[in-house]
């Protein structure tokens, strides 16, 4: 997809990174799980240290659900500060692409990991746009979001579902432990011919989303999906 596609569709998937480099960045998450598991009283051996990263939190969940929940929270709160993940977020080409797509200079960024883990379906994000209220607050300064999956993702691998179309304002959101767009609103738009899409995103792809583009998280499948997310604010 191109900048022209973004201007009309409100999203674009661009191949910006070397796939091997992106996959290797998952090591920051694995190392954080190791570090925390060794620091806690619960036996480290029970943390499935030999399991693939995509299965490890689910295996811990079968043994000790609260331990798995703690680790998931730590990943989503702090893992983005790892050296490989922070290097991806700071790549100049990422900011340049964001500025070219949204057509304005980028200032501050916010970076986090999003973890789509089968054991925690309640943490999948419902339909929303990253700016739910264009009210002039700091949150409303987000101009474009870069969603960087750390492995191959798509409809059956914990990808995103997107309602295409560039908008000048967000769709109405309800506030219920966060902001969400009613599914009925999406269904009405789909019935009118605006069908949601579920893009394939191989490792190395960056999915750029306009500030008002509705999207939601799809089920993870058999293994957890981790993505580095960079919210870029207008300067």
C-alpha positions in Angstrom: 0.0 0.0 0.0 1.0 3.6 -0.6 0.5 7.1 0.9 -2.3 7.4 -1.6 -4.0 4.3 -0.1 -3.6 5.8 3.4 -5.2 9.1 2.3 -8.3 7.3 1.1 -8.4 4.2 3.3 -7.1 5.5 6.6 -4.4 2.8 6.9 -1.4 1.4 5.1 0.8 -1.6 5.5 4.5 -0.9 4.6 7.5 -3.2 4.7 10.0 -1.1 6.7 12.1 -3.6 8.7 14.2 -6.6 8.2 12.0 -9.6 9.3 14.8 -11.3 11.2 15.5 -8.1 13.2 11.9 -7.8 14.1 11.6 -11.4 15.2 14.8 -11.1 17.2 13.3 -8.2 19.2 11.0 -10.7 20.8 14.0 -11.7 22.8 13.5 -8.6 25.0 10.1 -10.0 26.1 11.5 -13.4 26.7 14.3 -12.0 28.8 11.9 -9.9 30.8 9.8 -12.9 31.6 13.0 -14.7 32.8 14.1 -11.8 34.9 10.8 -11.4 36.7 10.3 -15.1 37.1 13.7 -15.4 38.8 12.9 -12.4 41.1 9.6 -13.8 42.5 9.1 -16.5 45.1 7.1 -18.8 42.8 9.6 -21.4 41.5 11.4 -20.3 38.3 11.2 -23.9 36.9 7.4 -23.6 36.8 7.6 -20.7 34.5 8.2 -23.0 31.4 11.6 -21.4 30.6 12.1 -23.8 27.7 8.7 -23.1 26.0 8.4 -20.9 22.9 7.6 -17.3 23.7 4.2 -17.7 22.0 3.2 -20.5 24.4 4.9 -19.5 27.7 2.4 -17.3 29.3 -0.4 -19.7 28.5 1.5 -22.6 30.1 2.2 -20.4 33.2 -1.6 -19.6 33.3 -2.4 -23.4 33.6 -0.2 -23.5 36.7 -0.8 -20.1 38.4 -3.2 -17.7 36.8 -2.2 -14.7 38.9 1.5 -15.2 37.9 0.5 -15.2 34.3 -1.5 -12.0 34.8 1.4 -10.3 36.5 3.8 -11.2 33.7 1.3 -10.1 31.0 0.9 -6.7 32.8 4.7 -6.3 33.0 5.2 -7.1 29.3 2.6 -4.5 28.3 3.9 -1.9 30.8 7.7 -2.1 30.5 9.0 -4.6 27.8 9.1 -1.8 25.2 12.2 -0.4 27.0 14.3 -3.4 26.0 17.2 -2.6 23.8 16.0 -4.2 20.6 12.4 -3.0 20.9 13.4 0.5 21.8 15.8 0.6 18.8 12.9 -0.4 16.5 10.7 2.4 17.9 13.5 4.9 17.4 14.2 4.0 13.8 14.2 7.3 11.8 12.5 5.6 8.9 9.5 4.9 11.1 9.0 8.5 12.0 9.6 9.6 8.4 7.0 7.2 7.1 4.5 8.4 9.8 5.1 12.1 8.8 4.7 11.4 5.1 1.4 9.5 5.6 -0.3 11.9 8.0 1.1 15.0 6.3 2.4 16.7 9.4 5.5 16.8 11.6 5.7 14.3 14.5 6.7 15.4 18.0 6.4 13.1 21.0 5.7 9.4 20.8 4.3 6.8 23.2 5.5 3.3 22.9 4.1 0.1 24.4 3.8 -3.6 23.8 0.4 -5.1 23.0 0.1 -8.8 24.0 -2.7 -10.9 22.4 -2.5 -14.0 24.6 -5.1 -16.9 24.2 -5.4 -17.3 28.0 -6.5 -13.6 28.3 -9.2 -13.0 25.7 -10.7 -10.3 27.9 -7.8 -8.1 27.1 -8.4 -8.0 23.3 -9.3 -4.5 22.2 -12.9 -4.0 21.0 -13.7 -1.6 18.1 -12.2 1.8 18.7 -10.0 4.5 17.1 -6.9 5.7 18.8 -8.4 9.2 19.1 -11.9 8.6 20.5 -12.5 12.3 21.4 -11.1 15.1 19.4 -11.2 17.4 22.4 -7.9 19.2 22.2 -6.3 17.2 25.1 -2.8 15.6 24.9 -4.3 12.2 23.9 -6.1 13.9 20.9 -2.7 15.0 19.6 -2.1 11.4 18.2 -1.8 11.8 14.5 -0.9 8.3 13.3 -0.2 5.0 15.0 2.5 2.5 13.9 1.5 -1.1 14.8 4.5 -3.4 14.4 3.8 -7.1 14.9 6.9 -9.1 16.1 6.0 -12.1 13.9 3.7 -13.0 11.0 0.1 -11.9 11.8 -3.2 -12.0 10.0 -6.8 -13.0 10.4 -5.9 -16.3 12.1 -2.8 -15.1 13.9 -4.0 -12.3 16.2 -4.0 -9.5 13.7 -6.2 -6.4 13.5 -9.5 -5.9 11.8 -9.9 -2.4 10.3 -12.9 -0.4 9.1 -11.4 1.4 6.1 -12.0 5.0 5.1 -10.2 8.2 6.1 -12.3 10.3 8.4 -12.4 13.8 9.6 -13.8 12.9 13.1 -14.0 9.8 15.2 -17.1 7.6 15.1 -19.2 7.8 18.4 -17.6 5.9 21.3 -19.2 4.8 24.5 -17.1 4.9 27.7 -17.1 1.7 29.6 -13.7 1.0 31.2 -12.2 2.7 28.2 -13.7 3.9 24.9 -15.3 1.6 22.4 -17.5 1.8 19.3 -20.7 -0.2 19.5 -20.6 -3.3 17.3 -24.0 -2.3 15.9 -22.4 0.9 14.4 -19.8 -1.2 12.6 -22.5 -3.7 11.4 -24.6 -0.8 10.0 -21.6 0.6 8.1 -20.7 -2.9 6.8 -24.3 -3.4 5.6 -24.0 -0.1 3.8 -21.0 -1.5 1.8 -18.1 -0.5 4.0 -16.8 -3.9 4.9 -14.0 -4.4 7.5 -10.7 -5.8 6.3 -8.2 -8.1 8.0 -4.8 -7.4 6.5 -2.0 -9.9 6.5 1.1 -8.4 8.1 4.3 -10.5 7.7 7.1 -9.8 10.1 8.9 -6.6 9.1 5.6 -4.9 8.1 4.4 -1.8 9.8 0.6 -1.2 9.9 0.0 2.6 10.0 -3.4 3.7 11.2 -5.0 7.1 11.0 -6.0 8.6 14.3 -9.7 8.1 13.5 -9.6 4.7 11.9 -11.7 2.1 13.7 -10.0 -1.2 14.5 -10.1 -4.1 16.9 -8.0 -7.1 17.9 -8.7 -10.5 16.4 -8.3 -13.8 18.4 -4.7 -14.9 18.8 -5.1 -18.4 17.5 -2.9 -21.1 19.1 0.0 -18.9 20.1 0.4 -15.4 21.6 1.0 -12.5 19.4 3.1 -9.5 20.5 3.2 -6.2 18.7 5.2 -3.0 19.3 2.9 0.0 19.1 4.1 3.6 18.5 1.6 6.4 18.9 2.9 9.4 17.1 1.7 12.8 18.3 1.6 15.9 16.1 4.4 18.4 16.9 
